[in-house]
Amino acid sequence: QVQLVQSGGGLVQDGGSLRLSCAASGRTFNNYAMGWFRQAPGKEREFVALIRWSGGWTYYADSVKGRFTISRDNAENTVYLQMNSLKPEDTAVYYCAADYSPSGRVATAPDDYDYWGQGTQVTVSS
């Protein structure tokens, strides 16, 4: 059974930094992409970033490019989202997710993902 357990998040001031973690278990993730999404109140869940578990290829939403960095630790089976230069508009619940995609597709829609973490709140105060 696949489990994605998130940690990190919290309250930070405008311009601050936070790191989110997502520990994956239950299978080998070589053919998976791991994604981060976020959902603000009253808005749809939106794509933030993804990383291919095998090879480490990454892709970012334009809104976070240059500020956020996604990475993974193969030994720990953990994916990270380092968030720098945070803005109030980054405030949302953040979710990690796993997409089984041996073809290597770039999946940015929530429906593309098979497994989800529990979500963690990130609040950026102005």
DRENTOR-980121 format. One record per residue: x negated, y negated, z of N, C-alpha, C, O in turn; residue number from 1; residue in three letters. Coordinates in nm, 3 decimals, always signed. Layout:
DRENTOR-980121
((X,Y,Z),(X,Y,Z),(X,Y,Z),(X,Y,Z),NUM,ala)
...
end
This chain:
DRENTOR-980121
((-0.085,+0.119,+0.000),(+0.000,+0.000,+0.000),(-0.088,-0.124,+0.000),(-0.177,-0.139,+0.084),1,gln)
((-0.063,-0.212,-0.096),(-0.143,-0.334,-0.106),(-0.099,-0.434,-0.001),(+0.020,-0.458,+0.020),2,val)
((-0.198,-0.490,+0.065),(-0.171,-0.596,+0.161),(-0.262,-0.714,+0.134),(-0.382,-0.696,+0.110),3,gln)
((-0.206,-0.832,+0.137),(-0.282,-0.956,+0.126),(-0.255,-1.037,+0.252),(-0.143,-1.079,+0.277),4,leu)
((-0.359,-1.058,+0.330),(-0.344,-1.127,+0.458),(-0.421,-1.258,+0.452),(-0.543,-1.260,+0.435),5,val)
((-0.349,-1.366,+0.467),(-0.408,-1.499,+0.455),(-0.448,-1.555,+0.591),(-0.391,-1.520,+0.694),6,gln)
((-0.547,-1.643,+0.587),(-0.587,-1.718,+0.705),(-0.641,-1.853,+0.660),(-0.671,-1.873,+0.542),7,ser)
((-0.652,-1.944,+0.755),(-0.696,-2.078,+0.723),(-0.578,-2.173,+0.713),(-0.467,-2.139,+0.756),8,gly)
((-0.600,-2.288,+0.659),(-0.496,-2.389,+0.649),(-0.490,-2.475,+0.773),(-0.574,-2.463,+0.862),9,gly)
((-0.390,-2.563,+0.778),(-0.374,-2.651,+0.892),(-0.354,-2.795,+0.849),(-0.311,-2.823,+0.737),10,gly)
((-0.386,-2.885,+0.940),(-0.367,-3.029,+0.919),(-0.501,-3.097,+0.899),(-0.595,-3.074,+0.976),11,leu)
((-0.511,-3.180,+0.797),(-0.634,-3.251,+0.768),(-0.600,-3.390,+0.715),(-0.492,-3.412,+0.660),12,val)
((-0.691,-3.483,+0.731),(-0.669,-3.619,+0.681),(-0.702,-3.629,+0.532),(-0.774,-3.546,+0.477),13,gln)
((-0.646,-3.729,+0.471),(-0.674,-3.761,+0.331),(-0.826,-3.764,+0.309),(-0.899,-3.833,+0.380),14,asp)
((-0.871,-3.689,+0.208),(-1.014,-3.682,+0.178),(-1.087,-3.569,+0.247),(-1.205,-3.546,+0.220),15,gly)
((-1.020,-3.499,+0.336),(-1.082,-3.390,+0.410),(-1.090,-3.260,+0.333),(-1.055,-3.253,+0.215),16,gly)
((-1.138,-3.158,+0.403),(-1.157,-3.027,+0.340),(-1.096,-2.916,+0.427),(-1.086,-2.928,+0.549),17,ser)
((-1.057,-2.809,+0.359),(-1.009,-2.688,+0.425),(-1.048,-2.569,+0.340),(-1.069,-2.581,+0.220),18,leu)
((-1.058,-2.453,+0.405),(-1.082,-2.330,+0.331),(-0.976,-2.227,+0.368),(-0.950,-2.202,+0.486),19,arg)
((-0.917,-2.169,+0.266),(-0.821,-2.061,+0.283),(-0.887,-1.929,+0.249),(-0.973,-1.921,+0.161),20,leu)
((-0.845,-1.825,+0.319),(-0.895,-1.690,+0.293),(-0.779,-1.596,+0.265),(-0.668,-1.615,+0.315),21,ser)
((-0.807,-1.494,+0.186),(-0.706,-1.393,+0.153),(-0.776,-1.257,+0.153),(-0.851,-1.226,+0.060),22,cys)
((-0.752,-1.177,+0.254),(-0.812,-1.045,+0.265),(-0.722,-0.942,+0.200),(-0.606,-0.927,+0.237),23,ala)
((-0.777,-0.870,+0.102),(-0.700,-0.773,+0.025),(-0.736,-0.630,+0.066),(-0.852,-0.599,+0.090),24,ala)
((-0.636,-0.545,+0.074),(-0.660,-0.406,+0.109),(-0.556,-0.317,+0.041),(-0.453,-0.366,-0.007),25,ser)
((-0.583,-0.189,+0.038),(-0.485,-0.094,-0.012),(-0.522,-0.028,-0.142),(-0.464,+0.075,-0.177),26,gly)
((-0.617,-0.085,-0.216),(-0.662,-0.023,-0.340),(-0.787,-0.093,-0.391),(-0.835,-0.190,-0.331),27,arg)
((-0.839,-0.041,-0.500),(-0.952,-0.106,-0.566),(-0.897,-0.214,-0.659),(-0.802,-0.190,-0.733),28,thr)
((-0.957,-0.331,-0.655),(-0.900,-0.445,-0.726),(-0.978,-0.483,-0.851),(-0.967,-0.597,-0.899),29,phe)
((-1.055,-0.391,-0.905),(-1.137,-0.424,-1.022),(-1.056,-0.475,-1.140),(-1.104,-0.561,-1.214),30,asn)
((-0.935,-0.425,-1.160),(-0.853,-0.466,-1.274),(-0.751,-0.572,-1.237),(-0.649,-0.588,-1.304),31,asn)
((-0.779,-0.642,-1.132),(-0.686,-0.744,-1.085),(-0.744,-0.884,-1.101),(-0.866,-0.904,-1.100),32,tyr)
((-0.652,-0.978,-1.116),(-0.684,-1.118,-1.098),(-0.619,-1.161,-0.967),(-0.508,-1.120,-0.933),33,ala)
((-0.690,-1.244,-0.895),(-0.636,-1.297,-0.769),(-0.606,-1.444,-0.789),(-0.690,-1.521,-0.836),34,met)
((-0.487,-1.483,-0.755),(-0.445,-1.621,-0.775),(-0.407,-1.691,-0.647),(-0.372,-1.628,-0.547),35,gly)
((-0.415,-1.821,-0.652),(-0.361,-1.905,-0.545),(-0.249,-1.991,-0.605),(-0.264,-2.049,-0.713),36,trp)
((-0.139,-1.998,-0.534),(-0.025,-2.081,-0.570),(+0.009,-2.169,-0.451),(-0.037,-2.147,-0.339),37,phe)
((+0.091,-2.270,-0.477),(+0.141,-2.352,-0.367),(+0.284,-2.395,-0.395),(+0.327,-2.403,-0.510),38,arg)
((+0.354,-2.422,-0.287),(+0.493,-2.464,-0.300),(+0.522,-2.572,-0.197),(+0.515,-2.550,-0.076),39,gln)
((+0.555,-2.690,-0.248),(+0.593,-2.802,-0.162),(+0.745,-2.799,-0.143),(+0.816,-2.739,-0.223),40,ala)
((+0.795,-2.863,-0.037),(+0.939,-2.863,-0.011),(+1.017,-2.917,-0.130),(+0.985,-3.024,-0.183),41,pro)
((+1.118,-2.844,-0.171),(+1.203,-2.888,-0.280),(+1.144,-2.871,-0.418),(+1.205,-2.913,-0.517),42,gly)
((+1.027,-2.811,-0.427),(+0.961,-2.793,-0.557),(+0.940,-2.645,-0.585),(+0.947,-2.560,-0.496),43,lys)
((+0.915,-2.616,-0.712),(+0.887,-2.479,-0.752),(+0.744,-2.441,-0.714),(+0.656,-2.526,-0.698),44,glu)
((+0.724,-2.311,-0.701),(+0.589,-2.263,-0.675),(+0.502,-2.288,-0.797),(+0.540,-2.257,-0.910),45,arg)
((+0.384,-2.345,-0.774),(+0.297,-2.380,-0.886),(+0.160,-2.315,-0.873),(+0.109,-2.293,-0.764),46,glu)
((+0.104,-2.287,-0.988),(-0.028,-2.225,-0.997),(-0.135,-2.324,-0.955),(-0.128,-2.442,-0.986),47,phe)
((-0.235,-2.272,-0.884),(-0.348,-2.354,-0.840),(-0.479,-2.306,-0.904),(-0.550,-2.384,-0.968),48,val)
((-0.510,-2.177,-0.888),(-0.637,-2.124,-0.939),(-0.629,-1.972,-0.943),(-0.548,-1.910,-0.875),49,ala)
((-0.716,-1.913,-1.026),(-0.728,-1.769,-1.026),(-0.872,-1.727,-1.048),(-0.953,-1.803,-1.100),50,leu)
((-0.902,-1.605,-1.007),(-1.034,-1.547,-1.028),(-1.017,-1.401,-1.065),(-0.940,-1.329,-1.003),51,ile)
((-1.090,-1.358,-1.166),(-1.093,-1.217,-1.202),(-1.182,-1.145,-1.103),(-1.296,-1.186,-1.080),52,arg)
((-1.130,-1.037,-1.043),(-1.209,-0.969,-0.943),(-1.339,-0.915,-1.004),(-1.445,-0.924,-0.943),53,trp)
((-1.329,-0.860,-1.122),(-1.447,-0.809,-1.190),(-1.505,-0.918,-1.279),(-1.441,-0.960,-1.375),54,ser)
((-1.623,-0.962,-1.247),(-1.689,-1.063,-1.329),(-1.681,-1.203,-1.273),(-1.768,-1.286,-1.299),55,gly)
((-1.577,-1.231,-1.195),(-1.567,-1.360,-1.128),(-1.524,-1.477,-1.213),(-1.542,-1.592,-1.173),56,gly)
((-1.466,-1.450,-1.330),(-1.420,-1.561,-1.416),(-1.309,-1.637,-1.345),(-1.220,-1.577,-1.284),57,trp)
((-1.313,-1.770,-1.354),(-1.216,-1.854,-1.283),(-1.140,-1.946,-1.377),(-1.184,-1.976,-1.488),58,thr)
((-1.025,-1.990,-1.329),(-0.940,-2.082,-1.405),(-0.863,-2.167,-1.306),(-0.815,-2.117,-1.205),59,tyr)
((-0.850,-2.299,-1.336),(-0.789,-2.392,-1.242),(-0.678,-2.473,-1.308),(-0.680,-2.500,-1.428),60,tyr)
((-0.582,-2.511,-1.226),(-0.486,-2.611,-1.269),(-0.556,-2.746,-1.280),(-0.650,-2.773,-1.206),61,ala)
((-0.512,-2.828,-1.373),(-0.576,-2.959,-1.392),(-0.572,-3.044,-1.266),(-0.663,-3.123,-1.240),62,asp)
((-0.466,-3.028,-1.188),(-0.447,-3.112,-1.070),(-0.551,-3.087,-0.961),(-0.570,-3.171,-0.873),63,ser)
((-0.619,-2.972,-0.966),(-0.718,-2.940,-0.860),(-0.859,-2.924,-0.915),(-0.954,-2.908,-0.838),64,val)
((-0.873,-2.929,-1.046),(-1.005,-2.908,-1.107),(-1.104,-3.010,-1.056),(-1.075,-3.130,-1.053),65,lys)
((-1.221,-2.963,-1.014),(-1.324,-3.050,-0.962),(-1.314,-3.073,-0.812),(-1.408,-3.123,-0.751),66,gly)
((-1.201,-3.035,-0.752),(-1.184,-3.052,-0.607),(-1.175,-2.919,-0.534),(-1.223,-2.906,-0.421),67,arg)
((-1.115,-2.820,-0.597),(-1.095,-2.688,-0.537),(-1.189,-2.587,-0.603),(-1.220,-2.598,-0.722),68,phe)
((-1.233,-2.490,-0.525),(-1.317,-2.383,-0.577),(-1.265,-2.249,-0.527),(-1.249,-2.229,-0.407),69,thr)
((-1.239,-2.159,-0.620),(-1.197,-2.024,-0.585),(-1.318,-1.932,-0.597),(-1.398,-1.944,-0.690),70,ile)
((-1.331,-1.841,-0.501),(-1.443,-1.746,-0.503),(-1.397,-1.616,-0.440),(-1.290,-1.607,-0.380),71,ser)
((-1.483,-1.513,-0.454),(-1.449,-1.386,-0.389),(-1.575,-1.322,-0.333),(-1.686,-1.343,-0.381),72,arg)
((-1.552,-1.242,-0.230),(-1.659,-1.166,-0.167),(-1.624,-1.019,-0.188),(-1.533,-0.967,-0.123),73,asp)
((-1.695,-0.954,-0.277),(-1.662,-0.816,-0.310),(-1.677,-0.723,-0.190),(-1.597,-0.632,-0.171),74,asn)
((-1.780,-0.746,-0.110),(-1.805,-0.658,+0.003),(-1.694,-0.667,+0.106),(-1.659,-0.567,+0.170),75,ala)
((-1.638,-0.787,+0.121),(-1.532,-0.808,+0.221),(-1.393,-0.798,+0.160),(-1.294,-0.806,+0.233),76,glu)
((-1.383,-0.780,+0.029),(-1.253,-0.775,-0.039),(-1.169,-0.898,-0.005),(-1.050,-0.888,+0.023),77,asn)
((-1.234,-1.013,-0.008),(-1.168,-1.136,+0.033),(-1.186,-1.242,-0.074),(-1.293,-1.256,-0.134),78,thr)
((-1.079,-1.317,-0.097),(-1.081,-1.429,-0.191),(-1.066,-1.557,-0.110),(-0.992,-1.562,-0.011),79,val)
((-1.138,-1.660,-0.152),(-1.137,-1.787,-0.081),(-1.089,-1.899,-0.172),(-1.103,-1.893,-0.294),80,tyr)
((-1.032,-2.001,-0.111),(-1.001,-2.124,-0.182),(-1.058,-2.239,-0.098),(-1.003,-2.275,+0.006),81,leu)
((-1.169,-2.294,-0.145),(-1.229,-2.410,-0.080),(-1.165,-2.535,-0.138),(-1.170,-2.557,-0.259),82,gln)
((-1.107,-2.615,-0.052),(-1.034,-2.734,-0.096),(-1.103,-2.858,-0.040),(-1.107,-2.879,+0.081),83,met)
((-1.158,-2.940,-0.130),(-1.225,-3.063,-0.091),(-1.148,-3.183,-0.146),(-1.062,-3.170,-0.233),84,asn)
((-1.180,-3.299,-0.093),(-1.115,-3.424,-0.137),(-0.963,-3.408,-0.139),(-0.897,-3.444,-0.236),85,ser)
((-0.911,-3.354,-0.032),(-0.766,-3.328,-0.027),(-0.687,-3.457,-0.026),(-0.729,-3.559,+0.028),86,leu)
((-0.569,-3.450,-0.089),(-0.480,-3.564,-0.101),(-0.345,-3.528,-0.038),(-0.312,-3.410,-0.025),87,lys)
((-0.267,-3.626,+0.001),(-0.134,-3.596,+0.057),(-0.048,-3.512,-0.037),(+0.031,-3.430,+0.008),88,pro)
((-0.064,-3.531,-0.167),(+0.015,-3.452,-0.262),(-0.027,-3.306,-0.269),(+0.038,-3.226,-0.337),89,glu)
((-0.135,-3.269,-0.202),(-0.174,-3.127,-0.192),(-0.099,-3.055,-0.081),(-0.111,-2.934,-0.066),90,asp)
((-0.022,-3.130,-0.003),(+0.055,-3.070,+0.105),(+0.155,-2.969,+0.051),(+0.237,-3.001,-0.035),91,thr)
((+0.148,-2.846,+0.103),(+0.234,-2.738,+0.055),(+0.206,-2.613,+0.137),(+0.111,-2.608,+0.216),92,ala)
((+0.289,-2.512,+0.117),(+0.256,-2.378,+0.163),(+0.177,-2.311,+0.051),(+0.220,-2.309,-0.064),93,val)
((+0.062,-2.257,+0.086),(-0.027,-2.194,-0.012),(-0.016,-2.043,+0.000),(-0.013,-1.987,+0.110),94,tyr)
((-0.010,-1.978,-0.116),(+0.002,-1.832,-0.122),(-0.110,-1.773,-0.208),(-0.145,-1.829,-0.312),95,tyr)
((-0.164,-1.661,-0.164),(-0.250,-1.585,-0.253),(-0.167,-1.472,-0.314),(-0.066,-1.430,-0.258),96,cys)
((-0.211,-1.425,-0.430),(-0.135,-1.323,-0.501),(-0.229,-1.240,-0.587),(-0.337,-1.284,-0.623),97,ala)
((-0.185,-1.119,-0.619),(-0.265,-1.027,-0.700),(-0.187,-0.987,-0.824),(-0.070,-0.950,-0.817),98,ala)
((-0.255,-0.995,-0.938),(-0.197,-0.960,-1.068),(-0.274,-0.844,-1.128),(-0.393,-0.856,-1.159),99,asp)
((-0.206,-0.730,-1.145),(-0.271,-0.617,-1.210),(-0.277,-0.647,-1.360),(-0.174,-0.648,-1.427),100,tyr)
((-0.397,-0.671,-1.413),(-0.410,-0.714,-1.551),(-0.541,-0.664,-1.611),(-0.636,-0.740,-1.625),101,ser)
((-0.546,-0.535,-1.647),(-0.667,-0.482,-1.708),(-0.701,-0.548,-1.842),(-0.815,-0.539,-1.888),102,pro)
((-0.603,-0.614,-1.905),(-0.629,-0.684,-2.030),(-0.706,-0.813,-2.010),(-0.761,-0.868,-2.106),103,ser)
((-0.712,-0.862,-1.887),(-0.782,-0.986,-1.859),(-0.703,-1.111,-1.890),(-0.762,-1.217,-1.913),104,gly)
((-0.572,-1.100,-1.892),(-0.490,-1.217,-1.925),(-0.507,-1.328,-1.822),(-0.548,-1.303,-1.708),105,arg)
((-0.474,-1.450,-1.863),(-0.475,-1.565,-1.773),(-0.330,-1.585,-1.727),(-0.247,-1.636,-1.802),106,val)
((-0.302,-1.544,-1.606),(-0.166,-1.545,-1.555),(-0.146,-1.664,-1.464),(-0.209,-1.673,-1.358),107,ala)
((-0.057,-1.755,-1.504),(-0.031,-1.873,-1.423),(+0.114,-1.881,-1.375),(+0.149,-1.975,-1.303),108,thr)
((+0.196,-1.786,-1.413),(+0.336,-1.785,-1.368),(+0.351,-1.695,-1.248),(+0.294,-1.586,-1.246),109,ala)
((+0.426,-1.737,-1.148),(+0.445,-1.651,-1.030),(+0.496,-1.512,-1.063),(+0.458,-1.415,-0.999),110,pro)
((+0.582,-1.502,-1.163),(+0.640,-1.372,-1.200),(+0.536,-1.274,-1.254),(+0.562,-1.154,-1.261),111,asp)
((+0.420,-1.324,-1.292),(+0.313,-1.237,-1.342),(+0.246,-1.158,-1.231),(+0.178,-1.059,-1.257),112,asp)
((+0.266,-1.201,-1.108),(+0.191,-1.144,-0.996),(+0.273,-1.038,-0.922),(+0.395,-1.049,-0.906),113,tyr)
((+0.201,-0.935,-0.879),(+0.266,-0.817,-0.822),(+0.273,-0.818,-0.670),(+0.366,-0.762,-0.611),114,asp)
((+0.176,-0.880,-0.608),(+0.167,-0.877,-0.462),(+0.137,-1.018,-0.412),(+0.069,-1.096,-0.478),115,tyr)
((+0.191,-1.047,-0.292),(+0.179,-1.182,-0.236),(+0.137,-1.177,-0.090),(+0.172,-1.086,-0.015),116,trp)
((+0.059,-1.279,-0.053),(+0.030,-1.300,+0.087),(+0.147,-1.367,+0.157),(+0.249,-1.399,+0.096),117,gly)
((+0.130,-1.388,+0.287),(+0.241,-1.437,+0.369),(+0.259,-1.589,+0.362),(+0.360,-1.642,+0.407),118,gln)
((+0.162,-1.658,+0.305),(+0.169,-1.803,+0.295),(+0.108,-1.871,+0.416),(+0.112,-1.820,+0.528),119,gly)
((+0.050,-1.988,+0.391),(-0.009,-2.066,+0.499),(+0.011,-2.214,+0.470),(-0.003,-2.258,+0.356),120,thr)
((+0.044,-2.291,+0.572),(+0.074,-2.432,+0.555),(-0.053,-2.515,+0.549),(-0.144,-2.499,+0.630),121,gln)
((-0.059,-2.603,+0.450),(-0.164,-2.704,+0.440),(-0.096,-2.840,+0.439),(-0.011,-2.867,+0.354),122,val)
((-0.133,-2.925,+0.534),(-0.075,-3.058,+0.544),(-0.187,-3.161,+0.541),(-0.280,-3.155,+0.621),123,thr)
((-0.176,-3.254,+0.448),(-0.275,-3.360,+0.433),(-0.208,-3.492,+0.470),(-0.113,-3.535,+0.404),124,val)
((-0.258,-3.554,+0.574),(-0.199,-3.680,+0.620),(-0.268,-3.799,+0.556),(-0.388,-3.796,+0.529),125,ser)
((-0.190,-3.904,+0.532),(-0.247,-4.024,+0.467),(-0.295,-4.124,+0.570),(-0.345,-4.231,+0.533),126,ser)
end
